[in-house]
Amino acid sequence: MATTMISPAGSLPALDHYVGNISAKDVDSPEPTERAEFVSTIGDCTPETFVDRVRENARRQGKSGLKHEAYHVILSQTHEEADPRDERAGHRQHVMSTALIKKKFPGHMAKLITQRDNGKWIEVDGERVWQPGKWHTHCIVANVSSLEAVLELDDGTERRYKAGRAIDGAMKDINAIRHGPGGTDELIREHFGYDNAAYVEACRKASAGRGDRATTRDMADRRDHGYSSHDDVRVRLREARALATSWDDYTARLEADAVWTRVTGKSGVSYAWIGEDGVEHAASPRSRKGRDGLGGDFTMASVKEQAALNAERIARGETLEAPERTPVPAPVAPDDRPRPVYLTPDGRPPWEREVDEYAERVQKSGGTVEQRARARIDLALIDGWITDRDHLVAAAPDHGIEVDGRSDEPLIALDTSDGRIVFEAGHLGDDYTGDRLDRRIKSRGKDRADDHDDRGSGSTAGRDEGQRPADVERIDGAAVAALSAANLRRAAERRAKLDDRGSQHIDHSVGDTEGRRLDEPADRAGREGGQRGQLGRGAGGQGDRGRGQADSATPLRDRAVERESKRTGDGGDRERG
């Protein structure tokens, strides 16, 4: 369930540092991790200048003496709502959190950092499997506003604020943030498509039914952390206590780890956090009223004493180290854990339906770029003139695609409405690597030869020809026939151009141009000579943009077209080369 919490920020610089600027928090993860995976700001600031701009604005508004420079809002979701292995899930949460802060804290600068909690090892069918922590977003909101703003209240009325006003009770009301206009519940329905209030209630009932509070006996029997929510928070408290150099430093570290401290009286303290199941938890260091405490090490007095020792060690040049976490696998979450119910016609998440709709639009428009490239290469390979890689390179433009590379892995170029796209042939799949293309060309040539031998007038194939259905082979033949007609037409045009050019340059021989046309760009000649140049680039560095092969500077194809033209004049059957 999407849970939102708010508290005053103890130390703005420390919180900003611990939340987003230090190294990745999940040191036990066998997978690459990032401390801050999505970062953005609201207002006239950047992630780097946020703290300075908040303080500068407070001075300009005459509010430098306020007790709190900022407030800290955290929004988190369970694994069932936001897949911890899906970065898009984290981005969706970041976008929704940004909308929440804009609506509930209008006119205030803010910095948002979306990341994953510490993960843990779980045991699945007797094997240890790493499970990343849940997605959550830290929102650090400046206490003093920098712009005039209007806040919509629960009763539908509006409250207007001048620039320089501090966050008041109406803005930091947790019930309004969660359930009011523009609050968490409303935005969850808008961005994620499910009823968050109903899901929160279902999670609470399920958690209460299981009873996840650890007893003293439980703690005595355990050496690892993560079996219960109390175990998990002790890990965070212990780490903060081992590294903090003051009480404020301690609370800032805990805030960055999504644990809130509440001081009561002079030295009383309690802790609040959100469990893995999305349920809010609270506990004190000492046991009271039958409830187990978190331990005497986490009283204010004990923490301050340890912080003073830590400061002395640092002054002596020593390095502080966090306690090592015991990587013992924890049990898998129960199968009956509630899941969000999406309020869509088919009960699926909105983003999955959007992906399907996008895929449908792509297919209607002709398919993906990769699908188009595969189809055009497949059509080119049907062409009987293509008997090796050289012929494929020369003939590919006839089929709306370019192939560059007479050996090894070729490059493919395809013109689209968004411009030319170039990629390695292997990107299209195993059937389109250089080696596989060569084998497919050779195999088709063998098939054509075998088919020719089998089609004598008295052969079985010849007698059955008229009885065959209109299958792929017959369709391919039609495609080749169409190409033949087009090539015959271009051959006549080519012949006329060659005759005209011969009369203009009769004093030149082939050796004058090193085997290329006189008006041929040098880079094109280099490619035809076996040198790999820029794909699809001609004079002036401009792309060919799918020009006709008759206009391309391709000696191999020119000679083939000349021969074709001569054979056409003799009334012979069309064969390209």
Summary of the structure (lengths in Angstrom):
residues: 577
radius of gyration: 35.5
end to end distance: 68.6
largest distance: 109.8
contacts: 1702
relative contact order: 0.08
helix: 45%
strand: 16%
